[in-house]
Amino acid sequence: MVKSLRAFISAVPLFFLVVMPTLAQQRTYSIETVGKHDDEVLGVFVNEADTRFATCSVDETIKIWSLPDGKELRTLKGHLGQVNNLSFSGNDKMLASGSSDRTVRIWDVESGKQINVLKGHTAEVIGVYFSQDDTSGYLASTSFDRTVKLWDVKNGVEVKTLRGHSLQTNNVAYSYDGKFLASCSDDRTIKIWSTDPNSREPIMSLEGHNASVLTVLFSMDSKNLFSADQEGIIKVWSMPSGELVRTIVAHSDLIQDVSIASDNKTLVSGSLDKSVKMWDISTGENIMKMDIGTEVWSVDLVSDASTIVIGCADGSVRLLKQTNTTIKKGGK
């Protein structure tokens, strides 16, 4: 019997003691411009089936495009101000949009017709996010009026208004298990709320960012929450505990949008530093970086991350398509 660690080490063949370098999958993508808005593209959202994506713009329009080819299918008009964000419903039948005209609008995806206009916010609507279940009965929205609202989509009525942020509220996310909402704000906090109609106080407030938090997103298994801020920092939080898992110094300018692949660990971010990057959130390692040449406002991806859709400040809508994956050796 080996009676000490030193004796154990001396008894083990040397190759057992060699620390192997980490192996990171480095992805490469080609880039293609598939179309344009007449002004900056502020939001991008890929549907659950990976067959379509939608974009919205300062030009007050929404466009729906096909995947994987990126063909423009239709343009939706109706907002009286820039369209700041959008979200497909979980069943892919509806599209929600939030605008500086202070309204949330619901659209039928197949026909392009406007189904409803939700009014109640007293300032620009910045974030919208559908419940991602098959019924898609609820929608969350945020506004510069510092509130979060939950809407009954079928009846077109407000379920509740949530107050807790001290400064303008920037974006909202709906957890995929349907239990929680997350909102972020210029007050540098993230608030977690219950979707229970009778619950109006935040469950918790996540603090750790040193700048305005611009976007939040749940992983598809609802086990993590991602947030990004005005200084280019991404944070990963464990849910539902709210424990901070990882901080990634990701970009040199603000990050308006992030998106997660179906593996729940591959995260993509776009920034006004004119780059798109991809991260393995289990290690915090960068696995792709691409210089776009213009500021990136919005980003989303298909389930397996083989295609990334980006919306740019020059009005362009671009597709990044994966070309190959290589193994790059790197120390811890």
C-alpha positions as CSV (number, residue, x, y, z in Angstrom):
1,M,0.0,0.0,0.0
2,V,1.2,3.5,-0.9
3,K,1.3,5.4,2.5
4,S,2.0,8.9,1.3
5,L,1.2,11.2,-1.6
6,R,4.9,11.6,-2.3
7,A,5.2,7.8,-2.5
8,F,2.1,7.6,-4.7
9,I,3.6,10.1,-7.1
10,S,6.9,8.3,-7.3
11,A,5.0,5.0,-8.0
12,V,2.9,6.4,-10.9
13,P,4.3,6.4,-14.5
14,L,5.4,9.9,-15.5
15,F,2.9,10.3,-18.4
16,F,0.0,10.1,-15.9
17,L,1.3,13.4,-14.4
18,V,1.4,15.4,-17.6
19,V,-1.3,18.1,-17.7
20,M,-2.9,18.0,-21.1
21,P,-3.7,21.3,-22.8
22,T,-7.4,22.2,-23.3
23,L,-8.8,21.6,-26.7
24,A,-11.1,24.3,-28.0
25,Q,-13.2,23.9,-31.1
26,Q,-12.5,27.0,-33.2
27,R,-15.3,27.8,-35.7
28,T,-15.0,29.7,-38.9
29,Y,-17.8,31.4,-40.8
30,S,-18.3,33.0,-44.2
31,I,-20.3,36.2,-44.5
32,E,-23.1,37.2,-46.9
33,T,-25.3,40.3,-47.1
34,V,-28.8,39.1,-48.0
35,G,-30.7,42.4,-47.8
36,K,-31.2,45.8,-46.3
37,H,-33.4,48.1,-44.3
38,D,-33.4,51.8,-45.0
39,D,-31.9,52.5,-41.6
40,E,-30.2,50.7,-38.6
41,V,-31.3,47.2,-37.9
42,L,-32.1,47.0,-34.2
43,G,-33.5,43.5,-33.7
44,V,-33.2,40.0,-35.1
45,F,-35.1,36.9,-34.1
46,V,-34.9,33.3,-35.5
47,N,-38.1,31.2,-35.2
48,E,-38.0,27.9,-33.3
49,A,-38.2,25.8,-36.5
50,D,-35.1,27.6,-37.9
51,T,-37.1,28.3,-41.1
52,R,-37.5,32.0,-40.8
53,F,-36.1,35.1,-39.1
54,A,-37.4,38.6,-38.6
55,T,-35.7,41.9,-38.4
56,C,-36.8,45.4,-37.3
57,S,-35.4,48.8,-37.9
58,V,-35.2,52.5,-37.2
59,D,-37.0,52.8,-40.6
60,E,-40.2,51.7,-38.7
61,T,-40.6,48.4,-40.6
62,I,-40.3,44.7,-39.8
63,K,-39.1,42.2,-42.4
64,I,-39.5,38.4,-42.5
65,W,-36.9,36.3,-44.2
66,S,-36.5,32.7,-45.1
67,L,-33.8,30.3,-43.9
68,P,-31.4,29.0,-44.9
69,D,-31.3,31.1,-48.0
70,G,-32.1,34.5,-46.5
71,K,-34.8,35.5,-49.0
72,E,-36.9,38.5,-48.0
73,L,-40.5,37.3,-47.8
74,R,-42.5,40.3,-46.7
75,T,-42.3,43.7,-45.0
76,L,-44.7,44.6,-42.2
77,K,-45.8,48.2,-41.7
78,G,-47.9,49.8,-39.0
79,H,-45.6,51.3,-36.3
80,L,-45.3,55.0,-36.1
81,G,-41.8,55.0,-34.7
82,Q,-38.6,53.0,-34.9
83,V,-39.1,49.3,-34.1
84,N,-36.7,48.4,-31.3
85,N,-37.2,44.7,-30.8
86,L,-39.2,41.6,-31.8
87,S,-40.0,38.0,-30.8
88,F,-41.5,35.0,-32.5
89,S,-44.1,33.1,-30.4
90,G,-43.1,29.6,-29.3
91,N,-45.4,28.1,-31.9
92,D,-43.9,30.3,-34.6
93,K,-47.4,31.6,-35.7
94,M,-47.1,35.1,-34.3
95,L,-44.6,37.8,-34.1
96,A,-44.5,40.6,-31.5
97,S,-42.8,44.0,-32.0
98,G,-42.0,46.8,-29.6
99,S,-41.6,50.4,-30.8
100,S,-40.8,53.9,-29.8
101,D,-44.4,54.7,-30.7
102,R,-45.1,53.2,-27.2
103,T,-47.0,50.2,-28.6
104,V,-46.5,46.5,-28.8
105,R,-48.0,45.0,-31.9
106,I,-48.9,41.4,-32.7
107,W,-48.6,40.1,-36.2
108,D,-49.7,36.9,-38.0
109,V,-46.6,35.4,-39.5
110,E,-48.2,33.7,-42.5
111,S,-50.3,36.6,-43.7
112,G,-48.3,39.5,-42.4
113,K,-51.5,41.0,-41.0
114,Q,-51.6,42.9,-37.7
115,I,-53.6,41.0,-35.1
116,N,-53.6,43.4,-32.2
117,V,-52.1,46.6,-30.8
118,L,-51.2,46.6,-27.1
119,K,-51.2,50.0,-25.4
120,G,-50.2,50.8,-21.8
121,H,-46.6,51.8,-21.8
122,T,-45.9,55.6,-21.3
123,A,-42.6,55.7,-23.1
124,E,-40.7,53.8,-25.8
125,V,-41.1,50.0,-25.8
126,I,-37.6,48.5,-25.8
127,G,-38.0,44.8,-25.2
128,V,-40.6,42.1,-26.1
129,Y,-40.5,38.4,-25.5
130,F,-43.2,35.8,-26.1
131,S,-43.7,32.8,-23.7
132,Q,-42.0,30.0,-25.6
133,D,-44.6,27.2,-24.9
134,D,-46.8,25.9,-27.7
135,T,-49.8,28.0,-26.7
136,S,-47.8,31.2,-26.6
137,G,-50.5,32.8,-24.5
138,Y,-48.3,35.5,-22.8
139,L,-45.9,38.2,-23.8
140,A,-43.6,40.3,-21.7
141,S,-42.5,43.9,-22.6
142,T,-40.2,46.5,-21.2
143,S,-40.0,50.3,-21.7
144,F,-38.1,53.4,-20.9
145,D,-41.0,54.1,-18.5
146,R,-39.1,51.7,-16.0
147,T,-41.8,49.0,-16.0
148,V,-42.2,45.5,-17.1
149,K,-45.6,44.4,-18.4
150,L,-47.1,40.9,-18.9
151,W,-49.8,40.6,-21.5
152,D,-52.5,38.1,-22.2
153,V,-52.0,37.8,-26.0
154,K,-55.3,36.1,-26.8
155,N,-57.5,38.7,-25.1
156,G,-55.1,41.6,-25.7
157,V,-55.1,42.7,-22.1
158,E,-52.5,43.6,-19.6
159,V,-52.1,41.0,-16.9
160,K,-49.8,42.9,-14.6
161,T,-47.3,45.8,-14.4
162,L,-44.0,45.2,-12.6
163,R,-42.2,48.1,-10.9
164,G,-38.8,47.9,-9.3
165,H,-36.1,49.4,-11.6
166,S,-35.0,52.9,-10.7
167,L,-33.9,53.8,-14.2
168,Q,-35.1,53.0,-17.7
169,T,-35.7,49.3,-18.4
170,N,-33.8,48.0,-21.5
171,N,-34.8,44.5,-22.3
172,V,-36.7,41.4,-21.1
173,A,-36.5,37.6,-21.4
174,Y,-39.0,34.9,-20.8
175,S,-37.6,31.6,-19.4
176,Y,-38.2,28.6,-21.5
177,D,-39.8,26.7,-18.6
178,G,-42.4,29.6,-18.4
179,K,-41.7,30.3,-14.7
180,F,-39.7,33.5,-14.8
181,L,-39.1,36.9,-16.5
182,A,-35.8,38.7,-16.4
183,S,-35.5,42.4,-17.0
184,C,-32.4,44.7,-17.2
185,S,-31.9,48.3,-16.7
186,D,-29.7,51.4,-16.8
187,D,-29.7,51.0,-13.0
188,R,-27.1,48.2,-13.5
189,T,-29.4,45.5,-12.1
190,I,-31.3,42.5,-13.4
191,K,-34.6,41.8,-11.8
192,I,-36.1,38.3,-11.7
193,W,-39.9,38.1,-11.6
194,S,-42.4,35.3,-11.3
195,T,-44.9,34.9,-14.2
196,D,-47.6,34.1,-11.7
197,P,-50.2,36.8,-12.4
198,N,-50.6,37.5,-8.7
199,S,-46.9,38.1,-8.0
200,R,-45.7,41.6,-8.5
201,E,-42.5,41.9,-6.4
202,P,-39.1,40.9,-7.8
203,I,-38.0,37.5,-6.6
204,M,-34.4,38.7,-6.6
205,S,-32.1,41.5,-7.9
206,L,-28.9,40.4,-9.5
207,E,-26.0,42.9,-9.1
208,G,-22.5,42.8,-10.5
209,H,-22.5,44.9,-13.6
210,N,-20.7,48.3,-13.4
211,A,-22.6,49.8,-16.4
212,S,-26.1,49.8,-17.9
213,V,-27.3,46.3,-18.5
214,L,-28.6,46.3,-22.1
215,T,-29.8,42.7,-22.7
216,V,-30.7,39.5,-20.8
217,L,-31.5,36.0,-22.1
218,F,-32.3,32.6,-20.6
219,S,-30.6,29.4,-21.8
220,M,-33.1,27.0,-23.4
221,D,-32.9,24.7,-20.4
222,S,-33.6,27.7,-18.1
223,K,-30.6,26.8,-16.0
224,N,-28.6,29.9,-16.9
225,L,-29.2,33.5,-17.5
226,F,-26.9,35.7,-19.7
227,S,-26.6,39.4,-19.4
228,A,-24.5,42.0,-21.3
229,D,-23.7,45.6,-20.7
230,Q,-22.6,49.0,-22.1
231,E,-19.0,48.3,-21.4
232,G,-18.9,45.0,-23.4
233,I,-19.1,42.6,-20.4
234,I,-21.1,39.4,-20.4
235,K,-22.1,37.7,-17.2
236,V,-23.4,34.1,-16.8
237,W,-25.8,33.5,-13.8
238,S,-26.9,30.1,-12.5
239,M,-30.7,29.9,-12.2
240,P,-32.8,29.8,-10.2
241,S,-30.2,30.6,-7.5
242,G,-28.9,33.7,-9.1
243,E,-25.3,32.8,-8.4
244,L,-22.8,34.5,-10.7
245,V,-20.9,31.8,-12.5
246,R,-18.7,33.6,-14.9
247,T,-17.7,37.1,-16.2
248,I,-16.4,37.4,-19.7
249,V,-14.6,40.6,-20.9
250,A,-16.1,40.1,-24.4
251,H,-16.0,43.4,-26.4
252,S,-14.5,46.9,-26.4
253,D,-17.9,48.6,-26.9
254,L,-21.5,48.0,-25.8
255,I,-23.3,44.7,-26.4
256,Q,-26.9,45.2,-27.4
257,D,-27.7,41.5,-28.1
258,V,-26.6,37.9,-27.4
259,S,-28.1,34.5,-28.4
260,I,-27.6,30.9,-27.2
261,A,-27.6,27.7,-29.2
262,S,-29.6,24.6,-28.3
263,D,-26.6,23.0,-26.7
264,N,-27.0,25.7,-23.9
265,K,-23.3,26.5,-23.9
266,T,-22.6,28.1,-27.3
267,L,-23.2,31.9,-27.0
268,V,-22.9,34.5,-29.7
269,S,-22.5,38.2,-29.1
270,G,-22.5,41.3,-31.4
271,S,-21.2,44.7,-30.5
272,L,-20.7,48.3,-31.6
273,D,-17.0,47.4,-31.8
274,K,-17.9,46.0,-35.2
275,S,-17.4,42.4,-34.3
276,V,-19.3,39.2,-33.7
277,K,-17.9,36.7,-31.3
278,M,-18.8,33.2,-30.1
279,W,-18.1,31.8,-26.6
280,D,-18.1,28.4,-24.8
281,I,-19.8,29.6,-21.6
282,S,-18.7,26.4,-19.8
283,T,-15.1,27.7,-20.0
284,G,-15.5,31.3,-21.0
285,E,-13.3,30.7,-24.0
286,N,-13.7,32.6,-27.3
287,I,-14.2,30.1,-30.1
288,M,-14.9,32.6,-33.0
289,K,-14.3,36.2,-33.8
290,M,-15.3,38.0,-37.0
291,D,-14.8,41.6,-37.9
292,I,-17.9,42.8,-39.6
293,G,-16.7,46.3,-40.6
294,T,-19.8,48.0,-39.2
295,E,-21.5,48.3,-35.8
296,V,-23.6,45.2,-34.9
297,W,-26.9,46.0,-33.1
298,S,-28.6,42.6,-33.1
299,V,-27.7,38.9,-33.4
300,D,-29.4,35.5,-33.4
301,L,-28.6,32.0,-34.5
302,V,-30.2,28.7,-35.6
303,S,-30.3,25.9,-33.1
304,D,-27.0,24.3,-33.9
305,A,-25.2,27.7,-34.5
306,S,-24.4,26.8,-38.1
307,T,-26.0,30.1,-39.2
308,I,-25.8,33.4,-37.4
309,V,-28.1,36.3,-38.4
310,I,-26.9,39.9,-37.7
311,G,-28.5,43.3,-38.0
312,C,-26.1,46.2,-38.6
313,A,-25.9,49.9,-38.2
314,D,-25.6,50.4,-41.9
315,G,-29.0,48.8,-42.5
316,S,-27.6,45.6,-43.8
317,V,-28.9,42.1,-42.8
318,R,-26.1,39.5,-43.0
319,L,-25.8,35.8,-42.6
320,L,-22.7,34.1,-41.2
321,K,-22.5,30.5,-42.3
322,Q,-20.2,28.0,-40.7
323,T,-17.5,26.7,-43.0
324,N,-15.6,24.3,-40.7
325,T,-14.5,23.6,-37.1
326,T,-10.9,23.1,-36.1
327,I,-9.3,22.0,-32.8
328,K,-7.0,24.6,-31.3
329,K,-4.7,23.7,-28.5
330,G,-4.4,26.1,-25.6
331,G,-3.3,26.1,-22.0
332,K,-5.7,26.7,-19.2
